[in-house]
């Protein structure tokens, strides 16, 4: 398997900063907004965004939620059984502007499940999507992000992996491609 670095830790930090300022342009002081990260890996992006926004705004009362979508997925019964993650939503999203956050947008099915799960916590005023990596040309549902850290053109056999200091010991984004098993003759 070959790997290619798409974004190192320093560039990832700069990208998180840029995304925060884009959010601030559209959400006046985050007075009626909430950030909701999708489990399992979108929560790492959401936490970094939340932490940076709290620093920029010099406030600690910004709303941050973590939402598990395991039982809302349309392929729930078709996949191997996976342990659900924890949902942490100690607020209602009723009449709030919600920024739904995930690490990689691929087919759009996780985001659709996230929107279904979100409705259990109220009727938001609007929902925006922030994704760290947008894998273009692979969407199965008509879902597009409002805020994008990095867009990459990938094929199905390629995998995008976001590494986090908290779990893998380093920050970075990698593209992995399975090596061809066929031998070409001349």
N, C-alpha and C positions, 0 to 999 in steps of 0.2 A: 504494500500500500504506500503510495506516495502522498506526502503532505506538503502544503504550501502555506506559509504564513500570510494571512490577509491583513492582520492588524496586531501590532505588538502592544504591550501594556501602556506605554507612553501615549501612543496614538489612541488607544481605547479611552484613556483618561480625557484626552482632548475632545474626543467624540461625545463622551458623556456631558462634558461642559457645554459643548455646542448645542446638544439636545435640550439641556436645561434652559439656555437662553432662548431657544425657539419656543419652548413652552411658555416662558415668561412673556414673550411677545403676544401670545394669544390668550393668556389667563392672567388677568389683572390681579396680581398679588396672591393668587390662589385662594381667594376668599370663599369661593363656592365650588372648588374643584377637589378631586381626590385622585390619587395615583393607586392603581390596582395592578399588582404583578401576578402573572399566571404561573402557577406551580407546574413543574418544579423549578425550571431555570429562569423564567421571566422575573421571579422575585429578586434575583441578584441584580438585574438591571434596575428594577423598581427601587430597591433599597439604595443603590448608588445615586439614582436620580433624586430620590427623596432627600438623602443626606446632603447632596450638593445644593439643592434648592433651599433647604433649611439654612445652610451656611450663607448663601447669596442673599436671602431675604432676612436673615438674622431672626428667624422664628423657629420654634420647635413644635408648632401646633398643626403642621400640614398633615392631611389625612393620608395614611398609607395602609393599603389592604393587600392581603395575599389570598388568592383564590384558586382552589383546586377544581379542576374540570373533569376529573376522571370519569365520573358517572354521567356526565353530560355529552360525552363524545359519541358520535354516531357509529364508531367502530368498537365501542366498549365490549360487546359480546364476541367480537371477531378476533380480538387481540389476546395475547397471553395475559393472564391475570397479573396485574401490577398493583402494588400497594398504593392506595391513595395517599396524597400528601395532606397537610393541614391547611384548612381555611382559617384565615384570621381577618375578620371584617367586623370591627367593633363600632361601626357606624352604618347609617343607611345611605344609599346613593340617591334617594328621592330628591329630585330637582337639582342634582349636582351635575357638574361637568366632570365626567370620568375619563381619565387617561388610562386605557388598558395597555399593559406593557408585557411584551414577550421578547425572548432573546433572538429567535430565528423565525421568520415568517416563511413558510414553505407552501403547503397546500391550502391553508386558510381554515382547515377543519378545527384546529385547536382554538383559533380566535372565535369561530362560530360557537363552539362549546362554551367559551368564556363569556360571550354575550348572553347565552342562555342561562348560565349560572349567575351572572350579574343581576338578572331580573329578580332573582330570589331576595335581593337586598334592596328592592325599591325600583322605581321608574326614574332613571337618570334623565336629566335635561338633554344631554347629548353624550355620545361615547366617541372618543378619538383613540386611534391606535398608534402606539409608539413601538417600533421594533428596532433592535440593534442591527440585525442583518435581514435584508429583504432578498430572498432567493427568487429573483424574477423568473418569469417563463415557466413556472411550475404550479400555478394556482389551479385548484379544482373548484374553488368557490369565488364569487366576485367580491373579494375583500382586498382592500388596498390601505396601506398605512398612511397616516398623516405626517408622522415624523420617522425618519429613517437615518440610522447611523451609517450604514454601508449597504450598497446594492451590489449584488453579485449575480452573474449569469452562470447557472449551474445546470448539469444534467442529472437525471434521476440517480445514477450510480454514485455521484459525488455526495459527500457529507460535509456540512458546516458544523464545526464544534467550537463553542465559546468556552474558554477556560477562565476560571475565577480563582483569585488568591484564596478565597475562603474554602474552596473544595479541592482544587488541583494544585494550589501552591503558586500559581502564576496567572497573570491576566494575559489574554491573547485570543485571537480568532484564527482558526485554521481551516483550510479546505483540504479534505482527504479524498483521494480517488482510488478506487480499486484498480489494481494493475490487470491488464488484459491477460487472460490465460491462454489465448490462442497464439500460436507461433506462425508468423508469416514466412512463406518461402519465396525465394526470388525466382 
